Amino acid sequence: MRSLSSIPRFTLLCLLLTGLWACKKEDSKNNSNGNGGGGNTPTQVLVIENGARTLQPDQNLTYSAVLVSASGVTPATGVTWSSSSTSVAEINSSGALVIKGTGQTTITASVTSGGVTYTTSVPLGIRLPGVFAVAPSAVVITPNNQIQLETVFFGQGSTNYTYTSSNTNVVEVSSTGLANFKNTGEAQITVTASTQPDNPFIIPVLVVGAPTVSLPVTRVAVTPANGEIFRGETLTLTAKAYDGNNAEVSRTFAWSTSDANIATITSAGVLSGTGIGNVTVFAKTDGIIGQAEVLVNPDTIIIVEPFQFSLAPGATKQFTAKAYNLRTNTLLTGITNFIWEVPTYGIPIFDIATVNSTGLVTMRSTATPGLATMVIARTNSPTVMEGGATLTVSMSQGEDCGTGNPDVATINVAQGNTINLSLISTPMVSLTVSALDGSGNPVSGDPALKYNSSNINVATVGTDGTVTATGQGTATITICSGTFASKTVTVNVSL
């Protein structure tokens, strides 16, 4: 895990080619199998230029594809596009994506050239924003390779992560985030933060075989593969080309960036930070592209508090913001006017909350429990990075009081009516509960007590009365015995 001020720019040393692949943190290039009808020998490789991606519901993307051969690169015309899950995203004949919901899908391109039909695919994930991210966010790769997943936490404090694979025959992932890609196929890697258990980061994975088309250049390596600069600073990058025998070959490179508003680069590989954000740097020769990622940092960021909170439908919460200088590690008291917003996605189910000009958030009464969004504070300055917090619609653990024991008249909790927990220092407490009869004596036998939490995004409670903090906010723990007696305890969870 890295803090916001030291986000790693994780990029693998690999690239698009005949049967090789290329990947980066948010845009892994794909592999093309070159098989198809017509009975002719494949001489090209079909490549989806946009690669593997993970997007938010309000983002746009238009896919494009090219054919790579020993003689160069040509645009792929007449491409047929498809999405494996149209409930997540649809794609039209021009490659334009239409996001329909959250989840994972596979984008496939197919084109016929020289009597051979070439088909290739890339994974696509659509997810709501959260307080942490994972690099790479989507993967296309060949078997027998490894990637160390890197987490980036955007909130205050720290968190722990767990990693799971939906198909260990395709990819295994260790407890430290080392992914081992074993066989061809599709899978998902789920990364869950201990402080945000209900909004995991899901990485779509596609493991593909390597074709055998021969190319003069099969790999371009960019150095450094990742880097960080402040806006206005420069970074010099270099590139090397390699053939199929992994021998270096002399080439000149065409340099470019994914967003000139964030950074520009000269023909000599000198990168200049012109804005703020993450930018991909491309070095291209003979149709093969090497790439690196560079984070252009602002001098100042905004911190939103609380960084994670759970609200019941119809409830309100006051958020606050402050500006923090990365160079001097100091709070800036002169920046106090913030612009507050909760993103709108144009999809009613995801528009769960509103915020006013002072940071007061109101959860919609119709908000679906379990959904999450972001509360954002920003300024009009292009040199100040906006800050965000995660807001989740609270989910009840249920209201099951069972059949109860008619001898139970009152329920007492030794810890009192209010309990304060901390996600870091005191995340758990075992309630000391006593069930009394009408005379005030302990009930003999089983009192048949049930435990429920009004907000499992803040705290859960076990059948033994153990309360565990799961996020910042307030939850009500109810202890009851049928309809005969009940007791409520308020649990406040802070960082």
ZIQUI-V994285 format. One record per helix or strand of 2 or more residues. SS is the DSSP state (alpha for helix, beta for strand). FROM is the first residue (numbers start at 1). TO is the last residue. If there is no record, write none. Layout:
BEGIN
{{SS & FROM & TO} {SS & FROM & TO}}
END
This chain:
BEGIN
{{alpha & 4 & 6} {beta & 31 & 32} {beta & 44 & 48} {beta & 52 & 55} {beta & 65 & 69} {beta & 72 & 75} {beta & 80 & 83} {beta & 89 & 91} {beta & 96 & 99} {beta & 103 & 113} {beta & 116 & 126} {beta & 132 & 135} {beta & 138 & 142} {beta & 145 & 148} {beta & 150 & 153} {beta & 161 & 165} {beta & 171 & 173} {beta & 178 & 181} {beta & 185 & 193} {beta & 196 & 208} {beta & 219 & 223} {beta & 226 & 230} {beta & 234 & 236} {beta & 238 & 242} {beta & 248 & 249} {beta & 254 & 257} {beta & 263 & 265} {beta & 270 & 273} {beta & 277 & 285} {beta & 288 & 297} {beta & 300 & 305} {beta & 308 & 311} {beta & 316 & 318} {beta & 320 & 325} {beta & 330 & 332} {beta & 339 & 342} {alpha & 348 & 350} {beta & 353 & 355} {beta & 360 & 363} {beta & 372 & 378} {beta & 384 & 385} {beta & 387 & 393} {beta & 410 & 413} {beta & 418 & 422} {beta & 428 & 430} {beta & 433 & 436} {beta & 450 & 453} {beta & 459 & 461} {beta & 466 & 469} {beta & 473 & 481} {beta & 485 & 494}}
END
